[in-house]
Amino acid sequence: MSPAADYGQDPYREWLRTRLSQELGLHGAEAAIQGAVQRRGWPALRALGPRDVVAVLQDVYSGLRQTIGDTRADAWLQGTTVDLADYAQSVPVPAQPTPGPLAPEPTPAPLRWGRRAHDLPLLLARANAEIAGRSLAAVRADATLLGLAGTAEWDLQAALAEVRRWETEEMLSSLRADQSRVEVADAVAAAVAQAEWLRMHVRELQTEERGGHNVGVQLAHAHLTLTQLDAFLEAFLPLVDADDADLPLSSPQARLDREFFSLEVPLNPAVLRARHALKLAQWRAEAEPSAEPAVVVAQQALEAAETEARAQLEATLQSARTAQAKFAPLWQQVGALEERLKVLGQRGGDPLSRARVRLEWRQARAAARVQAHLLEQATRLLEALVDGSDLPRQLSI
């Protein structure tokens, strides 16, 4: 019998109800779950999975912040998330088998794989997930293989996680493309501001040269730089939408405690695949004791996969922390320069000074946006497995 069967057909709902009743009481726990289901339009009878639990926990967390304060609410959410990650190591996500024969009829025409090479892994992952779903249906329908049902459930969960992994890669690829477009627009806007300042600076140097000052080297360098900028703008200015450089730049805030993302490790595709291999080895060892050494090997492989998943999680968190730390002073610099531009405009500052401050503002803004984008990429990747759109932060970029 599979571990999920020990908890009924909806083990994660039962776990969530038990856990929430400690804080809200049984009636309050049930109300919180039903409220989350209704708000998100989930089918009433659909079994919950760990990602659904994360969404409900976020709802409860928001309410607890109002009643018991941020510190206690954070501690509750942190501890509950860690416990959920532990639970996910032993209970597979409830999944419905895929109807249809295990080996579908061959198609008369070749499959259309798409034009892009990175389409292939996602299509392959989806095909594998469909096969795993049909295998689960076949196992459940065969009384002689019923003991393999739990293993088949882990196989399906691993296959679905692999689909999610490649869907995440596709999402990140699209996100990076959108971000790159804006970053190039920022670079072009900064180059326009620099060219504007340089033209004024050249005129100022020319005036000084006519007055007998020795500024020949400075003037030559300014001319060279302006020539390079004009060449850059001639090539890139037609390629960008100038309005992209004026898109709002917000201050992103992210909670990056490792404990809040504990579910990343047990739901990592490689960890799920290793856990499936262990369950399969254990099933074989029950019928054939000589296969016992394979269980030890599979257990070691699972531990190695978990270690690698934790390292990946920490690397992503560290990337996000670094981007957040670099963003903070840049955000302050942007604000200070905006205020300085406002003051210069009110007091009638000279055009060269205003152009110089505008250039510094464009450069600081472009640098800040790069760090904000890096932080968004990291947080979107962190959320990809747990699918907690606001757990445990709100990010606006």
Secondary structure, 3 states (H helix, E strand, C coil): CCHHHHHCCCHHHHHHHHHHHHHHHHHHHHHHHHHHHHHHCCCCCCCCCHHHHHHHHHHHHHHHHHHCCHHHHHHHHHHHHHHHHHHHCCCCCCCCCCCCCCCCCCCCCCCCCCCCCCHHHHHHHHHHHHHHHHHHHHHHHCHHHHHHHHHHHHHHHHHHHHHHHHHHHHHHHHHHHHHHHHHHHHHHHHHHHHHHHHHHHHHHHHHHHHCCCCCHHHHHHHHHHHHHHHHHHHHHHHHCCHHHHHCCCCCCCCCCCHHHHHHHCCCCHHHHHHHHHHHHHHHHHHHCHHHHHHHHHHHHHHHHHHHHHHHHHHHHHHHHHHHHHHHHHHHHHHHHHHHHHHHHHHHCCCHHHHHHHHHHHHHHHHHHHHHHHHHHHHHHHHHHHHCCCCCCCCCCC
